[in-house]
Amino acid sequence: MEYRNLGDSGLRVSSFCLGAMMFGPGANEDPAECARIVQRCLDAGINFFDTADAYGRGESERILGLALRGRRARALIATKLWFPMGRDPNQRGASRRRIVQACEDSLRRLGTDWIDLYQLHRIDPDTELDEQLAALSDLVRQGKLRAIGTSTARAEQIVECHWTAERRGLVRVRSEQPPYSIFTRGVEAAVLPTCRRYGMGTLVWSPLNGGWLAGRYRRDAPPPAGSRAARQFFDPRWWDRARAPVQRKLELLDALARLAREQGCSLAQLSLAFPLAHPAVSSVILGPRTLEQCEELLARADLRLPAAVLDAIDALVPPGTDLDPIDTLQLAPALEASARRRPRDAAAC
C-alpha cells in the first residue's frame, strides 16, 4: 500500500480509504461481515476510514467503531456532519450547537476519545462561516478533533475558509472530500488546484461514479438484478436511460472496458487508479458493500496508469468535464429560485 501526505497536515494516509457508507441499514446490516471488511483493509495496509453521522442515522459510525475496537491506534478515522439526523430543526446544518452536539454523538458511537479528521459534509449556507470554523477550532483545541476538513465544497468556498481562518486566528481546513471519477472531472478545473494552492489534502468520493464504473452495466442489456440501477438507488435520474448524460455514459463504457482489458484489470480497478494519477489526490475512497466486492477492489491496489492510458481517457472524457451535473450533489444556494427572483409586489404592478 502506498502512503501519501494529507496535504500539509503531517498525517500520512493510505492511498485508499475505506468508506463505510455501505455499513448499516439499506446496505450491509451484518456487523460481523463489516468487521471482516475492515480487517481485510487493515491487512492490506489501509489506515484511513471514512464515515458520517448521516450514514444509516449513525449506524455506520457505530459499526465502524465496533470493528476498530482494539485496533484504534492503527486507524485514522474521518467522519462528517451536516445532513439531518432527526425531525428537530436543530438536528441539521452546522450551527455551533449542532457541531458540538454532533461531535459528541459521533465520539460516542465510534467509541473513541478523538476524531482524526472531522469534516463539514457541506458548508452550511445558513450559518456564518466564522461560526462554523470557530466551533470546529474549539473542538480541536479541546483535543476532541485532530484536523478539520470540508466535503463537496466549491473552490471559492475553500478560499473563503482559509481567508476566514487567517483573519480570525482559527484552525485551518486541512482537507477537502470532492466527487472525482472518469465521469465526474469538474473538480479538476478549480477545486483540486485550489486545494494544492492551500496545502490541503483530498480524499475523493465516488471514484466508480455511484456504480456506473463498476463494470456491471451495458448499453444492450438491462441493469443486473440487485444493482444500484435496478434499485434506482438514491435518485432515479441517475439511471434514466432516456436522459442524454446517461446515454453518453452507456456509450463510453465499452471503450473504457477495452482500455481496462488492455491493462489486464477490471473496469472498476482502472477507475480506481484514475484519480490516483492526479497530484492533488491524497486518498481514494472505496465503498464496498460486501467482502467479495472489497477483495476485487483491493486486488490491484498497486495499479498505476501509464500516460498513454490517461491520454486515452482524456480523449473520451475531456479534463474538467462532468458528464452529468447531478452527480456532484453540490449545494448551489445562489441558483435557488428564491435567490434569483423576488416575489413581484402586487401593489407596484
C-alpha positions in Angstrom: 0.0 0.0 0.0 1.3 3.5 -0.9 1.1 6.2 1.7 0.7 9.9 0.9 0.6 13.2 2.8 -2.8 14.6 3.6 -1.7 18.0 2.3 0.4 19.9 4.8 -1.3 18.3 7.9 1.6 16.0 8.7 -0.8 13.0 8.5 0.3 10.0 6.3 -2.7 8.3 4.8 -3.1 5.2 2.7 -3.8 5.9 -1.0 -7.0 4.0 -0.5 -9.5 4.8 2.2 -12.3 2.5 3.3 -15.6 4.4 3.1 -18.3 3.0 5.5 -21.4 4.4 3.8 -22.4 0.8 2.9 -22.4 -0.2 6.6 -25.8 -0.2 8.1 -29.5 0.0 7.1 -30.2 -0.4 3.4 -26.8 -1.8 2.7 -24.7 -4.3 4.8 -26.6 -4.8 8.1 -24.3 -7.6 9.3 -21.7 -6.1 11.7 -19.7 -9.3 11.6 -19.1 -9.1 7.8 -18.4 -5.3 8.1 -15.8 -6.2 10.7 -14.2 -8.6 8.2 -14.1 -5.9 5.5 -12.4 -3.6 8.0 -9.9 -6.3 8.9 -9.2 -7.1 5.3 -8.4 -3.4 4.6 -6.2 -3.2 7.7 -4.3 -6.3 6.4 -3.9 -4.7 3.0 -2.3 -1.6 4.7 -5.2 0.8 4.7 -5.1 3.1 7.7 -7.8 5.5 6.7 -11.5 5.1 7.4 -14.3 7.5 6.4 -17.9 7.6 7.6 -20.6 10.2 8.5 -23.3 10.6 11.1 -25.9 10.6 8.4 -24.9 7.2 7.1 -27.7 4.9 8.5 -28.5 7.7 11.0 -25.4 6.9 13.0 -25.4 3.1 12.5 -22.4 3.3 10.1 -20.3 5.0 12.8 -21.4 2.5 15.4 -20.5 -0.5 13.2 -17.1 1.0 12.2 -16.3 1.8 15.9 -17.0 -1.8 16.9 -14.9 -3.1 14.0 -11.9 -1.0 15.0 -12.2 -1.8 18.7 -8.7 -2.8 20.0 -7.2 -1.5 16.7 -7.9 2.2 17.1 -4.2 3.1 17.3 -3.6 1.8 13.8 -6.5 3.8 12.3 -7.2 7.3 11.2 -10.9 7.9 11.4 -12.7 10.6 9.4 -16.4 11.4 9.9 -18.7 14.2 8.8 -21.8 16.2 9.9 -24.4 18.5 8.3 -27.2 16.3 7.0 -30.4 15.9 9.1 -30.3 13.5 12.0 -33.9 13.8 13.0 -37.0 16.0 12.8 -35.8 18.6 15.2 -34.8 21.7 13.1 -31.6 22.0 15.2 -30.5 18.4 14.3 -29.2 19.5 11.0 -26.8 22.1 9.5 -23.6 23.4 11.1 -24.6 25.9 13.8 -22.2 25.9 16.9 -24.9 24.0 18.8 -25.2 21.3 16.1 -21.4 21.0 15.6 -20.7 20.5 19.3 -23.6 18.0 19.8 -22.8 16.1 16.6 -19.2 15.7 17.6 -20.1 14.3 21.0 -22.6 11.9 19.4 -20.0 10.7 16.8 -17.4 10.2 19.5 -19.8 8.1 21.5 -20.9 6.0 18.5 -17.3 5.4 17.3 -16.2 4.5 20.8 -13.2 6.8 20.7 -11.9 9.9 22.5 -10.9 11.8 19.4 -11.6 12.0 15.7 -8.7 12.3 13.3 -10.5 14.3 10.6 -13.9 16.0 11.2 -15.5 17.3 8.1 -18.4 19.6 7.2 -20.4 17.3 5.0 -21.4 20.5 3.3 -20.5 24.1 4.3 -23.7 25.3 5.8 -25.2 28.2 3.7 -27.5 29.2 6.6 -24.7 29.7 9.2 -21.9 32.3 9.2 -18.7 30.7 8.2 -16.9 32.2 11.1 -19.4 30.4 13.4 -18.7 27.1 11.8 -14.9 27.3 11.8 -14.8 28.8 15.4 -16.8 25.9 16.7 -14.6 23.3 15.0 -11.5 25.2 16.2 -12.7 25.0 19.8 -13.1 21.2 19.5 -9.6 20.9 18.0 -8.2 22.9 21.0 -10.1 20.6 23.4 -8.4 17.6 21.9 -11.5 16.0 20.5 -10.5 16.6 16.9 -7.1 16.4 15.3 -7.9 18.1 12.0 -10.9 19.6 10.1 -12.0 19.4 6.5 -14.8 20.1 4.1 -16.7 17.9 1.6 -18.1 18.8 -1.8 -17.1 22.4 -1.4 -16.7 24.8 -4.3 -13.3 26.5 -4.9 -14.5 29.9 -3.8 -15.8 28.4 -0.5 -12.4 26.8 0.1 -10.6 30.1 -0.4 -13.1 31.8 2.0 -12.4 29.2 4.6 -8.7 30.0 4.5 -9.2 33.8 4.5 -11.6 33.5 7.4 -9.2 31.2 9.4 -6.3 33.6 8.8 -8.3 36.7 9.8 -9.9 35.2 12.9 -7.0 33.1 14.2 -8.9 29.9 13.6 -7.8 26.4 12.8 -7.1 25.9 9.1 -9.1 23.5 6.9 -6.8 20.6 6.1 -8.7 18.6 3.6 -11.5 18.5 1.0 -13.6 15.5 0.0 -14.8 16.0 -3.6 -16.5 13.7 -6.0 -13.9 12.6 -8.6 -14.1 9.9 -11.3 -13.6 9.4 -15.0 -17.2 10.6 -15.5 -17.0 13.4 -12.9 -14.0 15.5 -13.6 -15.3 19.0 -12.9 -13.1 19.4 -9.8 -10.0 19.3 -12.0 -10.9 22.9 -13.2 -10.7 24.7 -9.8 -11.3 22.6 -6.7 -8.2 20.4 -7.0 -5.8 23.3 -8.0 -7.2 25.4 -5.1 -6.6 22.5 -2.6 -2.9 22.3 -3.8 -2.6 26.1 -3.5 -3.6 26.0 0.1 -1.7 22.8 1.1 -4.9 20.8 1.5 -5.2 17.0 1.1 -8.1 15.5 -0.8 -9.9 12.2 -0.2 -12.1 11.7 -3.2 -15.5 10.0 -3.1 -17.5 8.0 -5.7 -14.5 7.0 -7.9 -16.8 4.5 -9.5 -19.4 7.2 -10.2 -22.0 5.6 -7.9 -21.5 2.2 -9.5 -21.5 3.3 -13.2 -17.8 2.3 -13.5 -18.1 -0.9 -11.6 -18.3 -2.9 -14.8 -21.9 -4.1 -14.3 -23.8 -2.1 -16.9 -24.1 -2.4 -20.7 -25.9 -0.4 -23.3 -27.6 -3.5 -24.8 -28.7 -5.1 -21.5 -30.9 -4.2 -18.6 -29.3 -3.4 -15.2 -28.4 -6.6 -13.3 -30.8 -7.6 -10.5 -29.9 -6.1 -7.2 -27.7 -3.4 -8.8 -28.0 0.2 -7.8 -29.6 1.0 -11.2 -32.1 -1.8 -10.7 -32.9 -0.5 -7.2 -33.0 3.1 -8.5 -30.5 3.9 -5.7 -30.8 7.4 -4.3 -32.0 9.3 -7.3 -33.9 7.7 -10.3 -32.5 10.4 -12.6 -29.0 8.8 -12.3 -30.2 5.7 -14.1 -32.8 7.1 -16.5 -31.7 5.8 -19.9 -33.9 8.4 -21.6 -31.6 11.2 -20.4 -28.7 12.3 -22.7 -26.0 12.1 -19.9 -27.0 8.5 -19.1 -26.9 7.6 -22.8 -23.4 9.1 -23.0 -22.2 7.1 -20.1 -23.5 3.9 -21.6 -21.7 4.7 -24.9 -18.4 5.2 -23.1 -18.4 2.1 -21.0 -17.4 -0.2 -23.9 -14.4 1.9 -24.8 -13.3 2.1 -21.1 -13.8 -1.6 -20.7 -11.4 -2.2 -23.6 -8.8 0.0 -22.0 -9.1 -2.0 -18.8 -8.7 -5.3 -20.6 -5.5 -3.9 -22.3 -4.1 -3.2 -18.8 -5.1 -6.6 -17.6 -7.5 -5.3 -15.0 -11.2 -4.8 -14.5 -13.1 -1.6 -15.3 -13.5 -0.9 -11.6 -9.8 -1.3 -10.9 -9.0 1.0 -13.9 -11.4 3.6 -12.5 -9.9 3.5 -9.0 -6.4 4.0 -10.4 -7.6 7.0 -12.4 -7.9 9.6 -9.6 -4.7 8.5 -8.0 -2.9 9.9 -11.0 -3.8 13.4 -10.1 -1.1 15.1 -7.9 -3.7 16.8 -5.7 -5.3 13.5 -4.6 -4.2 12.0 -1.2 -6.6 9.1 -1.0 -9.4 7.4 -2.9 -12.4 6.2 -1.0 -13.5 2.6 -1.6 -17.2 1.8 -0.8 -17.6 -2.0 -0.9 -20.9 -3.4 0.5 -19.6 -7.0 0.7 -16.3 -8.7 1.4 -16.3 -10.1 -2.2 -16.5 -6.5 -3.6 -13.7 -5.5 -1.2 -11.5 -8.2 -2.5 -12.0 -7.2 -6.1 -11.2 -3.5 -5.4 -8.1 -4.4 -3.4 -6.8 -6.9 -5.9 -4.9 -4.3 -8.0 -4.3 -1.7 -5.3 -0.8 -1.2 -6.8 -2.1 -0.4 -10.3 -0.9 2.9 -11.7 -2.0 4.1 -15.2 0.7 5.0 -17.8 0.5 8.3 -19.6 -0.9 6.7 -22.8 -3.9 5.3 -20.9 -4.6 8.6 -19.2 -4.4 10.3 -22.6 -6.9 7.9 -24.0 -9.3 8.6 -21.1 -8.8 12.4 -21.7 -9.9 11.8 -25.3 -13.1 10.1 -24.2 -13.9 12.5 -21.3 -12.1 15.8 -21.6 -10.4 17.1 -18.4 -12.7 19.3 -16.2 -15.9 17.7 -17.6 -18.8 16.4 -15.5 -20.9 14.2 -17.8 -23.9 14.6 -15.6 -24.1 17.7 -13.4 -26.4 16.0 -10.9 -23.7 13.5 -9.9 -21.8 16.1 -7.9 -24.5 16.6 -5.2 -23.1 20.1 -4.7 -25.0 22.8 -2.9 -25.6 25.9 -5.1 -27.7 28.3 -3.0 -27.2 31.2 -5.4 -29.1 29.2 -8.1 -32.2 28.5 -6.0 -35.3 30.3 -7.3 -35.6 32.3 -4.0 -32.1 33.7 -4.6 -32.6 34.6 -8.2 -36.1 36.1 -8.1 -38.1 38.3 -5.7 -41.9 37.9 -5.5 -43.5 40.7 -7.5 -45.0 43.4 -5.4 -48.7 43.3 -6.3 -49.1 46.9 -5.2 -46.4 48.1 -7.6 -48.0 46.4 -10.6 
